[in-house]
């Protein structure tokens, strides 16, 4: 199966989808967005990673920032924060550069390791897009966590690749349906920037009328 360009979804959306499918739908289907401290810090970090938009050249090493990637097979597109290319005996062939190159994507994150696989899935998805574009195999990449100033190496195992494949298929299925999932309140709601749009408390109340009555009582 392959997708047309107008069907492509954003690579960064896989993290939203794993975190909360309702959050993903609000952003990518309903086109709603709201900032909080966490999202502002994340955008600043990614802005710094992308701001150069050029290729840094050192002996045997090329480093790109903000590289656009896409996959027709997965129907995904987006930007890699950083991709490192190192000369090797085999690997990818790069236009305008001699020899072969090992490819290693690096994704920048604001905090530290998460309990779910969302960061690893996003990084692996970027690698799978690069593999399709460059005709090579990428065994691993790095997550750089700004809070701890440290890289974490991620192996792109077959299990992780299968999870990426399954998740992107579910994202496309949800997007085609065009409906936003119902609220499933959890602790994650506390840190979500869309909390006031999503209104998870409304779902917990016996009825919308009870929620409105409470809010109107607070105003009066």
Backbone as CSV, one residue per row, in Angstrom:
resi,resn,N_x,N_y,N_z,CA_x,CA_y,CA_z,C_x,C_y,C_z
1,UNK,0.837,-1.196,0.000,0.000,0.000,0.000,0.868,1.241,0.000
2,UNK,0.444,2.259,-0.756,1.143,3.531,-0.745,0.125,4.664,-0.703
3,UNK,0.569,5.845,-0.289,-0.310,6.993,-0.094,0.055,8.100,-1.076
4,UNK,-0.935,8.905,-1.432,-0.691,10.114,-2.212,-0.257,11.225,-1.259
5,UNK,0.406,12.233,-1.802,0.951,13.294,-0.953,-0.138,14.018,-0.160
6,UNK,-1.320,14.158,-0.737,-2.378,14.869,-0.007,-2.962,14.036,1.135
7,UNK,-2.508,12.779,1.270,-2.939,11.924,2.365,-1.906,11.862,3.490
8,UNK,-0.747,12.469,3.285,0.322,12.379,4.278,-0.104,13.026,5.597
9,UNK,0.291,12.409,6.692,0.097,12.955,8.028,1.451,13.374,8.595
10,UNK,1.417,14.190,9.660,2.656,14.712,10.230,3.342,13.667,11.119
11,UNK,4.639,13.516,10.924,5.430,12.582,11.730,5.313,12.920,13.207
12,UNK,5.378,14.196,13.549,5.322,14.608,14.958,4.013,14.197,15.619
13,UNK,2.976,13.948,14.800,1.684,13.571,15.343,1.673,12.208,16.005
14,UNK,2.654,11.349,15.692,2.663,10.018,16.293,2.831,10.119,17.808
15,UNK,3.565,11.132,18.263,3.745,11.315,19.704,2.425,11.730,20.353
16,UNK,1.689,12.634,19.710,0.373,13.036,20.219,-0.571,11.840,20.248
17,UNK,-0.535,11.031,19.193,-1.448,9.895,19.066,-1.230,8.879,20.176
18,UNK,0.022,8.599,20.494,0.340,7.635,21.552,-0.005,8.216,22.919
19,UNK,0.261,9.507,23.109,-0.044,10.166,24.375,-1.548,10.167,24.632
20,UNK,-2.328,10.555,23.616,-3.783,10.639,23.765,-4.386,10.805,22.372
21,UNK,-5.203,9.843,21.963,-5.794,9.911,20.625,-6.741,11.106,20.479
22,UNK,-7.392,11.470,21.568,-8.267,12.645,21.505,-7.434,13.911,21.280
23,UNK,-6.301,14.025,21.977,-5.431,15.184,21.769,-4.990,15.248,20.310
24,UNK,-4.571,14.095,19.763,-4.129,14.053,18.363,-5.250,14.513,17.427
25,UNK,-6.466,14.030,17.656,-7.591,14.386,16.793,-7.926,15.870,16.899
26,UNK,-7.874,16.418,18.110,-8.144,17.847,18.277,-7.146,18.687,17.483
27,UNK,-5.885,18.247,17.464,-4.838,19.004,16.762,-4.887,18.758,15.259
28,UNK,-4.940,17.493,14.852,-4.724,17.150,13.445,-6.011,16.997,12.636
29,UNK,-7.142,16.806,13.287,-8.417,16.750,12.570,-9.186,18.062,12.742
30,UNK,-9.323,18.518,13.989,-10.081,19.751,14.253,-9.230,21.010,14.136
31,UNK,-7.893,20.833,14.003,-6.982,21.976,13.837,-7.050,22.946,15.023
32,UNK,-7.095,22.387,16.231,-7.106,23.214,17.435,-5.751,23.102,18.134
33,UNK,-5.348,24.187,18.769,-4.064,24.203,19.451,-4.085,25.225,20.568
34,UNK,-3.332,24.951,21.621,-3.175,25.897,22.725,-1.789,25.686,23.328
35,UNK,-1.200,26.750,23.799,0.138,26.689,24.361,0.086,26.563,25.886
36,UNK,1.078,25.891,26.438,1.380,25.999,27.858,2.892,26.043,27.998
37,UNK,3.385,26.045,29.210,4.836,26.175,29.415,5.591,25.036,28.739
38,UNK,5.059,23.833,28.824,5.759,22.667,28.270,5.849,22.741,26.754
39,UNK,4.745,23.114,26.098,4.784,23.190,24.636,5.673,24.341,24.169
40,UNK,5.665,25.460,24.917,6.509,26.598,24.554,7.989,26.229,24.663
41,UNK,8.349,25.525,25.729,9.735,25.091,25.878,10.123,24.120,24.766
42,UNK,9.218,23.211,24.429,9.496,22.252,23.360,9.702,22.929,22.024
43,UNK,8.878,23.936,21.719,9.029,24.646,20.454,10.343,25.430,20.403
44,UNK,10.745,25.991,21.535,12.006,26.721,21.588,13.176,25.788,21.308
45,UNK,13.159,24.599,21.921,14.237,23.632,21.724,14.290,23.175,20.273
46,UNK,13.134,22.872,19.684,13.107,22.444,18.292,13.485,23.584,17.353
47,UNK,13.099,24.810,17.717,13.500,25.955,16.908,15.003,26.117,16.867
48,UNK,15.656,25.901,18.002,17.115,25.978,18.036,17.756,24.873,17.210
49,UNK,17.141,23.688,17.224,17.686,22.564,16.452,17.547,22.807,14.955
50,UNK,16.467,23.499,14.550,16.201,23.695,13.131,16.750,25.011,12.578
51,UNK,17.167,25.923,13.415,17.371,27.302,12.983,18.464,27.461,11.937
52,UNK,19.456,26.572,11.935,20.561,26.741,10.997,20.176,26.341,9.572
53,UNK,19.408,25.243,9.428,18.935,24.759,8.127,20.071,24.698,7.098
54,UNK,21.186,24.148,7.490,22.292,23.993,6.562,23.029,22.701,6.888
55,UNK,23.992,22.361,6.026,24.787,21.157,6.227,26.138,21.543,6.832
56,UNK,26.403,21.025,7.995,27.701,21.238,8.653,28.653,20.148,8.167
57,UNK,29.817,20.559,7.691,30.771,19.613,7.133,32.031,19.564,7.980
58,UNK,32.399,18.347,8.394,33.668,18.094,9.047,34.282,16.878,8.387
59,UNK,35.579,16.622,8.559,36.194,15.466,7.902,35.421,14.172,8.188
60,UNK,34.840,13.592,7.156,34.133,12.328,7.292,32.759,12.418,7.912
61,UNK,32.268,13.643,8.188,30.976,13.816,8.860,30.180,14.939,8.187
62,UNK,28.911,14.688,7.966,27.970,15.715,7.530,26.828,15.759,8.540
63,UNK,26.412,16.957,8.931,25.313,17.108,9.879,24.276,18.047,9.270
64,UNK,23.024,17.575,9.134,21.949,18.420,8.612,20.974,18.763,9.732
65,UNK,20.327,19.911,9.618,19.323,20.347,10.592,18.029,20.675,9.856
66,UNK,16.916,20.248,10.431,15.618,20.544,9.826,15.416,19.870,8.479
67,UNK,15.947,18.663,8.297,15.847,17.957,7.024,14.413,17.452,6.807
68,UNK,13.817,17.799,5.662,12.476,17.343,5.325,12.528,15.891,4.859
69,UNK,11.644,15.064,5.391,11.587,13.655,5.005,10.138,13.255,4.773
70,UNK,9.946,12.141,4.044,8.598,11.649,3.786,8.668,10.179,3.413
71,UNK,7.557,9.495,3.592,7.437,8.091,3.208,6.108,7.883,2.495
72,UNK,6.180,7.408,1.238,4.960,7.089,0.503,4.308,5.838,1.068
73,UNK,5.134,4.891,1.524,4.599,3.639,2.058,3.840,3.853,3.371
74,UNK,4.334,4.755,4.210,3.704,5.018,5.506,2.737,6.193,5.453
75,UNK,2.838,7.009,4.411,1.980,8.175,4.308,2.267,9.223,5.366
76,UNK,3.558,9.471,5.625,3.961,10.400,6.680,5.003,11.381,6.143
77,UNK,5.036,12.578,6.710,6.021,13.574,6.331,6.344,14.469,7.524
78,UNK,7.498,15.134,7.476,7.887,16.031,8.564,9.344,16.416,8.465
79,UNK,9.883,16.873,9.572,11.270,17.313,9.648,12.023,16.529,10.711
80,UNK,13.268,16.191,10.397,14.175,15.616,11.398,14.934,16.759,12.055
81,UNK,15.026,16.753,13.372,15.794,17.798,14.053,17.228,17.823,13.529
82,UNK,17.908,16.690,13.633,19.299,16.555,13.184,19.470,15.181,12.550
83,UNK,20.207,15.120,11.447,20.620,13.841,10.879,22.124,13.888,10.676
84,UNK,22.813,12.897,11.233,24.267,12.808,11.111,24.628,11.756,10.063
85,UNK,25.523,12.111,9.166,26.026,11.197,8.145,27.522,11.007,8.375
86,UNK,27.951,9.761,8.482,29.369,9.455,8.671,29.844,8.529,7.559
87,UNK,31.000,8.844,6.984,31.543,8.025,5.899,31.795,6.601,6.375
88,UNK,31.470,5.641,5.505,31.637,4.237,5.850,31.892,3.431,4.584
89,UNK,32.103,2.140,4.756,32.375,1.281,3.607,31.114,0.973,2.819
90,UNK,29.974,1.021,3.486,28.700,0.842,2.787,27.689,1.807,3.400
91,UNK,26.444,1.716,2.947,25.429,2.624,3.468,24.802,3.443,2.365
92,UNK,24.324,4.634,2.702,23.605,5.474,1.746,24.557,6.188,0.804
93,UNK,24.081,6.430,-0.404,24.800,7.254,-1.373,24.124,8.624,-1.384
94,UNK,24.904,9.683,-1.154,24.360,11.034,-1.079,24.726,11.816,-2.327
95,UNK,23.732,12.480,-2.893,23.972,13.281,-4.093,24.987,14.387,-3.795
96,UNK,26.014,14.470,-4.625,27.035,15.504,-4.474,28.142,15.159,-3.510
97,UNK,28.114,13.944,-2.940,29.142,13.537,-1.990,29.643,12.137,-2.362
98,UNK,30.931,11.960,-2.317,31.524,10.689,-2.707,31.361,9.622,-1.626
99,UNK,31.401,8.376,-2.053,31.417,7.263,-1.118,30.051,6.931,-0.538
100,UNK,30.095,6.197,0.569,28.889,5.754,1.260,28.859,6.339,2.672
101,UNK,27.644,6.417,3.212,27.471,7.106,4.487,26.511,6.357,5.409
102,UNK,26.901,6.209,6.669,25.983,5.743,7.702,25.071,6.911,8.080
103,UNK,23.814,6.606,8.347,22.812,7.640,8.624,22.298,7.461,10.049
104,UNK,22.254,8.565,10.802,21.791,8.493,12.191,20.928,9.705,12.518
105,UNK,19.612,9.516,12.675,18.756,10.636,13.081,18.887,10.919,14.574
106,UNK,18.754,12.198,14.934,18.793,12.626,16.333,17.583,13.515,16.573
107,UNK,16.744,13.145,17.528,15.546,13.915,17.858,15.731,14.599,19.209
108,UNK,15.414,15.893,19.272,15.569,16.676,20.493,14.242,16.731,21.255
109,UNK,14.297,16.482,22.573,13.131,16.527,23.424,13.413,17.406,24.642
110,UNK,12.363,18.058,25.158,12.558,19.037,26.228,12.831,18.407,27.590
111,UNK,12.237,17.268,27.907,12.327,16.747,29.261,13.292,15.604,29.430
112,UNK,12.751,14.458,29.876,13.550,13.255,30.056,12.749,12.072,29.532
113,UNK,13.308,10.858,29.672,12.652,9.658,29.156,11.189,9.576,29.608
114,UNK,10.307,9.174,28.697,8.894,9.011,29.010,8.580,7.555,29.350
115,UNK,7.432,7.374,30.006,7.000,6.023,30.348,6.519,5.257,29.124
116,UNK,5.982,5.985,28.116,5.503,5.300,26.909,6.610,5.274,25.839
117,UNK,6.280,4.751,24.663,7.248,4.616,23.580,7.161,5.754,22.570
118,UNK,6.460,6.832,22.895,6.165,7.847,21.891,7.420,8.471,21.281
119,UNK,8.414,8.785,22.091,9.648,9.378,21.557,10.382,8.394,20.644
120,UNK,10.472,7.145,21.079,11.155,6.127,20.282,10.414,5.860,18.973
121,UNK,9.087,5.867,19.025,8.307,5.657,17.811,8.523,6.788,16.813
122,UNK,8.562,8.014,17.292,8.792,9.147,16.397,10.170,9.052,15.750
123,UNK,11.183,8.735,16.543,12.538,8.620,16.016,12.626,7.493,14.996
124,UNK,12.027,6.342,15.310,12.040,5.205,14.390,11.290,5.544,13.110
125,UNK,10.182,6.264,13.223,9.431,6.685,12.045,10.285,7.576,11.149
126,UNK,11.025,8.501,11.732,11.934,9.343,10.955,12.965,8.488,10.224
127,UNK,13.504,7.492,10.921,14.505,6.605,10.315,13.905,5.821,9.150
128,UNK,12.673,5.347,9.303,12.029,4.579,8.239,11.756,5.443,7.008
129,UNK,11.457,6.727,7.229,11.311,7.662,6.107,12.653,7.856,5.402
130,UNK,13.706,8.037,6.183,15.046,8.206,5.611,15.469,6.965,4.833
131,UNK,15.166,5.789,5.359,15.508,4.546,4.676,14.841,4.469,3.307
132,UNK,13.577,4.834,3.252,12.844,4.802,1.982,13.410,5.815,0.999
133,UNK,13.804,6.982,1.480,14.323,8.032,0.609,15.731,7.732,0.111
134,UNK,16.556,7.136,0.979,17.978,6.949,0.667,18.325,5.533,0.245
135,UNK,17.382,4.597,0.373,17.639,3.218,-0.014,18.696,2.550,0.835
136,UNK,18.605,2.722,2.152,19.601,2.163,3.065,18.911,1.587,4.293
137,UNK,19.690,1.014,5.170,19.186,0.486,6.441,19.801,1.292,7.571
138,UNK,18.964,1.761,8.498,19.436,2.558,9.630,19.183,1.761,10.900
139,UNK,20.208,1.280,11.563,20.018,0.402,12.722,19.616,1.112,14.008
140,UNK,19.995,2.385,14.159,19.728,3.066,15.431,19.803,4.579,15.258
141,UNK,19.343,5.281,16.299,19.407,6.737,16.328,19.503,7.205,17.765
142,UNK,19.367,8.506,17.983,19.524,9.062,19.325,18.380,9.996,19.684
143,UNK,17.981,9.942,20.949,17.089,10.933,21.543,17.931,11.802,22.472
144,UNK,17.907,13.112,22.248,18.639,14.027,23.119,17.631,14.731,24.019
145,UNK,17.760,14.503,25.339,16.841,15.091,26.304,17.461,16.351,26.907
146,UNK,16.785,17.484,26.682,17.326,18.775,27.080,17.473,18.908,28.586
147,UNK,16.539,18.336,29.328,16.569,18.482,30.791,17.796,17.815,31.400
148,UNK,18.192,16.664,30.868,19.347,15.942,31.428,20.592,16.084,30.563
149,UNK,20.461,16.794,29.410,21.604,17.068,28.526,22.354,15.788,28.157
150,UNK,21.584,14.789,27.745,22.226,13.502,27.454,21.493,12.817,26.306
151,UNK,22.259,12.096,25.497,21.666,11.308,24.424,21.318,9.912,24.921
152,UNK,20.214,9.419,24.367,19.836,8.029,24.618,19.786,7.307,23.280
153,UNK,20.585,6.263,23.135,20.602,5.507,21.889,19.375,4.598,21.811
154,UNK,18.759,4.553,20.631,17.567,3.731,20.411,17.829,2.785,19.247
155,UNK,17.690,1.495,19.499,17.831,0.498,18.439,16.490,0.331,17.732
156,UNK,16.528,0.350,16.413,15.308,0.212,15.628,15.052,-1.271,15.369
157,UNK,14.544,-1.944,16.393,14.282,-3.380,16.326,13.082,-3.654,15.417
158,UNK,12.910,-4.907,15.050,11.760,-5.279,14.233,10.462,-5.021,14.991
159,UNK,10.472,-5.253,16.305,9.279,-5.013,17.112,8.906,-3.533,17.097
160,UNK,9.903,-2.638,17.204,9.635,-1.199,17.193,9.132,-0.765,15.818
161,UNK,9.724,-1.308,14.762,9.300,-0.983,13.401,7.854,-1.433,13.165
162,UNK,7.511,-2.612,13.660,6.140,-3.104,13.514,5.157,-2.221,14.273
163,UNK,5.588,-1.716,15.430,4.726,-0.817,16.200,4.512,0.498,15.462
164,UNK,5.564,0.991,14.810,5.425,2.196,13.988,4.429,1.952,12.860
165,UNK,4.583,0.826,12.168,3.690,0.488,11.063,2.235,0.422,11.530
166,UNK,2.011,-0.274,12.631,0.653,-0.424,13.162,0.067,0.919,13.585
167,UNK,0.881,1.736,14.255,0.395,3.021,14.761,0.060,3.979,13.628
168,UNK,0.910,4.037,12.594,0.621,4.937,11.468,-0.631,4.491,10.725
169,UNK,-0.848,3.186,10.618,-2.073,2.693,9.982,-3.304,3.119,10.785
170,UNK,-3.213,3.045,12.111,-4.324,3.470,12.966,-4.559,4.977,12.845
171,UNK,-3.475,5.751,12.718,-3.616,7.198,12.551,-4.368,7.522,11.261
172,UNK,-4.014,6.847,10.178,-4.697,7.093,8.905,-6.167,6.683,8.983
173,UNK,-6.434,5.567,9.648,-7.822,5.116,9.793,-8.647,6.135,10.580
174,UNK,-8.078,6.670,11.669,-8.768,7.683,12.472,-8.989,8.962,11.676
175,UNK,-7.979,9.344,10.888,-8.096,10.577,10.100,-9.171,10.430,9.034
176,UNK,-9.249,9.261,8.397,-10.276,9.036,7.374,-11.677,9.095,7.983
177,UNK,-11.825,8.580,9.211,-13.138,8.646,9.874,-13.518,10.078,10.191
178,UNK,-12.526,10.904,10.494,-12.773,12.322,10.740,-13.505,12.627,12.025
179,UNK,-13.500,11.700,12.962,-14.207,11.922,14.230,-13.210,11.965,15.387
180,UNK,-13.519,12.766,16.387,-12.654,12.921,17.552,-13.096,11.955,18.647
181,UNK,-12.189,11.119,19.152,-12.555,10.156,20.208,-13.065,10.852,21.458
182,UNK,-13.859,10.127,22.235,-14.365,10.659,23.489,-13.251,10.786,24.519
183,UNK,-13.498,11.600,25.524,-12.523,11.820,26.593,-12.338,10.546,27.425
184,UNK,-11.082,10.243,27.734,-10.766,9.204,28.707,-9.866,9.839,29.761
185,UNK,-10.447,10.481,30.768,-9.662,11.236,31.750,-8.585,10.385,32.413
186,UNK,-7.405,10.972,32.587,-6.294,10.307,33.264,-5.374,11.378,33.835
187,UNK,-4.308,10.950,34.497,-3.341,11.890,35.057,-2.690,12.737,33.973
188,UNK,-2.624,12.201,32.743,-1.988,12.931,31.645,-2.721,14.231,31.324
189,UNK,-4.002,14.296,31.663,-4.782,15.503,31.367,-4.195,16.741,32.057
190,UNK,-3.556,16.545,33.213,-3.033,17.672,33.983,-1.969,18.449,33.207
191,UNK,-1.172,17.753,32.373,-0.076,18.409,31.652,-0.423,18.743,30.212
192,UNK,-1.643,18.463,29.797,-2.039,18.671,28.398,-2.374,20.133,28.146
193,UNK,-1.816,20.714,27.091,-2.073,22.117,26.768,-3.493,22.323,26.247
194,UNK,-4.163,21.257,25.828,-5.515,21.361,25.281,-6.596,21.079,26.328
195,UNK,-6.217,21.092,27.582,-7.158,20.728,28.646,-8.420,21.577,28.623
196,UNK,-8.276,22.890,28.400,-9.433,23.783,28.411,-10.268,23.651,27.140
197,UNK,-9.704,23.080,26.094,-10.447,22.813,24.869,-11.120,21.448,24.946
198,UNK,-10.374,20.479,25.462,-10.861,19.102,25.573,-11.959,18.955,26.628
199,UNK,-11.806,19.691,27.746,-12.753,19.653,28.877,-12.967,18.237,29.422
200,UNK,-11.909,17.597,29.900,-12.068,16.236,30.434,-13.010,16.165,31.625
201,UNK,-13.117,17.261,32.405,-14.008,17.255,33.570,-15.471,17.139,33.148
202,UNK,-15.802,17.679,31.993,-17.166,17.610,31.498,-17.609,16.162,31.316
203,UNK,-16.656,15.320,30.889,-16.962,13.909,30.668,-17.198,13.185,31.989
204,UNK,-16.550,13.618,33.065,-16.691,12.934,34.351,-17.983,13.294,35.074
205,UNK,-18.550,14.472,34.734,-19.775,14.896,35.393,-20.970,14.097,34.887
206,UNK,-22.044,13.983,35.692,-23.219,13.230,35.269,-23.838,13.755,33.987
207,UNK,-23.740,15.062,33.740,-24.346,15.630,32.538,-23.701,16.967,32.225
208,UNK,-23.919,17.419,30.994,-23.426,18.741,30.607,-24.112,19.817,31.438
209,UNK,-25.384,19.600,31.759,-26.133,20.581,32.554,-25.505,20.771,33.927
210,UNK,-25.056,19.657,34.551,-24.425,19.744,35.864,-23.122,20.517,35.783
211,UNK,-22.372,20.301,34.719,-21.105,21.004,34.543,-21.348,22.506,34.385
212,UNK,-22.311,22.860,33.521,-22.606,24.274,33.292,-23.131,24.945,34.553
213,UNK,-23.936,24.228,35.316,-24.468,24.768,36.558,-23.343,25.102,37.521
214,UNK,-22.352,24.198,37.615,-21.209,24.433,38.491,-20.422,25.648,38.042
215,UNK,-20.177,25.757,36.707,-19.399,26.877,36.184,-20.133,28.201,36.361
216,UNK,-21.421,28.207,36.096,-22.190,29.431,36.274,-22.238,29.858,37.728
217,UNK,-22.258,28.865,38.635,-22.247,29.172,40.055,-20.933,29.802,40.469
218,UNK,-19.817,29.363,39.843,-18.514,29.949,40.162,-18.447,31.398,39.721
219,UNK,-19.057,31.697,38.542,-19.037,33.059,38.008,-19.861,33.997,38.888
220,UNK,-21.067,33.509,39.305,-21.950,34.349,40.096,-21.400,34.533,41.516
